[in-house]
Amino acid sequence: MGMDGKALLEVRGLRREFGGVVAVDGVDLVAYEGETISVIGPNGAGKTTLFNLISGLDQPDAGEICLDGRPITGLPPEVLAARGLARTFQHGRVFGNLSVLDNVLIGAHTRQSAYRLRAPVVGMAAELLLALIQLPAWRAEQRRLREEALEVLALFGDRLLPRADQPAYSLSYANRRRTEIARALALRPRILLLDEPTAGMNPTETAELLEFIRALKQQGLTILLIEHKLSLVMQLSDRVIVMDDGRKIAEGRPEDVRDDPQVIEAYLGHGRRDPEVTDWKVQSEDRKLH
């Protein structure tokens, strides 16, 4: 739907400081329904801290976050998950001793009947009681969620579905990252935050995941993406936000941001410690030649 549609996520004046070091400095952001926005910048720019603040893993020192027009600043991650905000992490997080299927079912936890009691202690007690008694309605819900989880695994072709009953620790690195994304999708999110989903993947795996994210985008899912592989950013993004030293220094269409002198300077200034600079320089020079 893009910028002509409804603003799903609004971030205003977000600030986070750690011991005198400002990690996020007055950042504004608006994500519209169906839009894919990439957040890029040199290492240490504040990208993951921004995601932590949006997803409730950390609390801002100042600023406001709204989801679907409702303030969510300070709400815990489980409440935000129930409202349709899901995320993955820079360093993939799966439950190694659980099966792939059980990892994905965890993502559907907020859609279980017991959780709808909205009281954490009562909800957990009710969930345990239902699991022990196993009423027909509870069994039917578990079958439905299991079927939905298998459908999510099937989205990844033969990468995950044949391994549904295997422990997650036995998976390859790329499949653990896929499992984490599958778990987030099981939540049926309205907005998905992906923190460097292709980190550590080879070119073939990266290309495969690019097509997967493109398919999610075509289905109308709103996506916020942190990614160091700029060729992927250029292909997927409706808009790109560039951060440096905690601040937003540029925002716009991918092709415009790529040629922004301030952005190029920010990347080149961090050249000795940021692996994406080479990719950025190549793309910038290639752009000039054409």
N, C-alpha and C positions, 0 to 999 in steps of 0.2 A: 504494500500500500504506500509506504514511503512517507515523505514529509508533508504530503497533502492529506494524510490520514490523521489518526488520533495519536496524541502523545501518550505512550505507554509508560515510559520511565522519564522522570525529570529530576535532575540533580542541580542544586543551586548552591554556589559558594562553599563547596565542600572543602574542609581543611582538617588535616591530621598532622600532629607534631609528636615526635618521639625524642624526648630529652633535649629539646632545643633544635633538633633537626626537623625541618618541615618536609614531610614526605608527600603530602598533597596540599596544594596551596590555592584555595579559592577556585576549584574546578566547577564549571557548569557543563551540563550535558543533557541533551534531550534525545530520546530514542522513540521513533514512531513505529506504530504497528507494522510488522512485515519488513522492517528495515534491518540491514546488516551494517553495523558500525565496527570498524577496527580501531583499536587504541594501540598506537605504536609509539616508539621512542627508545632512546638509548637505555642500556641497563641502568637501573637505579632511578629511572624517571618518575616512578610512583605508580606504575600501571597496576601491579598486583595489589598494592595498598588500596587503590581506588576500587578494585573489585571486592576486596575484603570489606570495605565500608558499605558498598551497595548491597552485598549479600548478607550483612549482619554479623560477620565474623569479627569485626572491629567496629568501634564507635567513633564517630567524628568529634572533633573538638568544636567545630562550627559547621553550619550549613544545614541543608534540608534535602531529603530524598522522598520522592513521591512515586508510587506505583499505581497506575490507573487512576490518578487523581487523588489518591489517599496517602497521607503521610505515613512513611514506614521507618523514619529515622529512629534508630535505637531498638527496633524490634529484633528478636532473636532469629537465627537462621531457620528454625523449624516453622516459625510462623510465616516467614517469607516464602518458604517452600510450599506451604499450604495455600498461599496466595498466587502461586504459579511462577516463582522465581527459582531457577535451578542453575547450578554452576559446576564446572570442573576445575581442577587445580593444576598449577604449573608443574608440580611433581605428582604424577598420577597416584590417586588414593583408591585402593580397593581393599576389601577384606580377604586377605590371602587364604584363610582357612575355610572360607565359605565357597560354595559353588558359584559358577558364573551366574546361574539363574537366581540364586539367593541374593547375590550382589545386586542384581537388577530389581528384584522384588523389594529390596530396601527402599529403592526410589519411589515405590508405590505406597509406602507406609502411610503417608499423610492422607491417602484416599481410602483408608480402611474405616469401617463404621465406628470402631472403638475410639479412633482419634477424633471423631467429630464431636465427642463430649467436650472438647476444648479445654479440659482441665487436665494438666499433665499427669498428676498423681492418679486421679480417678481414671483417666484414659488408659494409663499403663495397667492398672488393676483390672479394668474391664477387658482389656486386650488379653491379659493372662487368663482371666476367667473364661472368656470365649474360646480361647485355644484349648483349655482343659475340657470344657463341656462339649465343644464342637457342635453347636446347634446347626440345623440344616441351612439356615440363612448364612451362618458364618462359613460353613463348608462351601456353599455356592459362591460366596464372595472370594474365597481363596482360590477356587477353580478359575473364576473370571480373571483375577489378578495374575494368576500363573499363565493363563492363555495370552493375556496382554503382554506379559514380560517376554514370552516366547516370540510374539509378533515383533517386539522391539529388537530382539536378538536377530530375527530374520532379516531386518533391515540391513544388516552388515554382511549379507550373503552367507558364504560358508566359513566366514572368519570366526563367528561366535556360536551359532546355533548347534553345530556338531559337538561343541565343547560345553554345552549348557550344564552338564552335571559334573564337570571337572572342577577341582579347586582352583581358585583364581591364581594362587602362587605358581601353578604349573604353566601359566600362559606366557607367551612371548611378551616383550615390552609393548609392542604395538597393540596386541590384543588386550592387554591390561588397560591401555588408554581407551580403546574402543569400549571395553566393559564399563569404564567410568562414564563415558558419554551415554551409553545405553541406560545406565542407572539414572542419569539426569533426565533422559527422555521418558522414562517410566513414570516420572512425576507428572507428565503431560504439561510441561511448562508453557507459560505465555511468553516468557523471555528467558533465553539461555545465555549464560556467561561462560565462554570458553577461554581458559587461560593457557595459551601456548599449546593447543591440542596436538600439533605435529612435532613438538620438541623431541629430539632423539630419533625421529623416524627417517628412514632412507627415502630417496626420491620417489620410488614406486609407492611406498606406504603413504607418503605425503600427497601424491597425486590422487590416490584412492580416497583419502579422507577429504581432500578438496571437493571431489565429486559428491561425497556424502553430505558435506555441509551445504553445498550448492543445492542438493535435493531438499534439505530442510528449509532453505531459504525460499525455494520455489513453492513449498507448501504453506508459506506465509508466516513461518516462525520468526519472531524478533530475536536477533542475535547480536550480542556484544562479544567481540573477539580481540584477544591479545595475541599477537603473532609476530615472530621475528623473520619469517620467510616472506619477504616483501612481494615476491611474485604471486603468492597466494592472496595476500592482502589486496593487490591490485585487481585480481580477478573476481573476488567475492564482494568487495565493499561497495555499499551505496555512498557512504561517507567515511572519511578517515579523520581521527583526532590524534594529534601529535602532542606528546607530553615531554617535558625536559625539566629536570630539577623540581618536580612536583607541580609544575604549571602547564596549562594548555597553551601551546605556542602557535598552533595552527589547526584549522578544521576546514574540510571541504571535500570536493570530489577527489578520488584517488589521483587522477592525472594532474590536478591543480596543486595538491599538497606535495606531490613528488617533486615539482619544480619550484617550490617555495624556497627562496634563498635562506630564510631563517631556519627552515627545517634542514636543509642541506648543511648549513653551518653547525647546527646542533649535532648532527650525525658525525660529521668530520671531526668535530671537536672531541668526540669520544672514540675516535677511530682506533686507538690502541687497545681499548678494552671491550669493544663491542663487535661481535662477529657479523652483524648484519650490515655494517658499514660498506663492506666490499660489494654486497648485493645492491645497496643503495647507490653507490658510485657508478656501478655498471649500468643500472637502469637510468640514472640521470644522464650519463654520457650517451647512452643509446638513444634517449629521447632527443638530445640535441642534434644527433646525426640525422634524425628523421623529421 
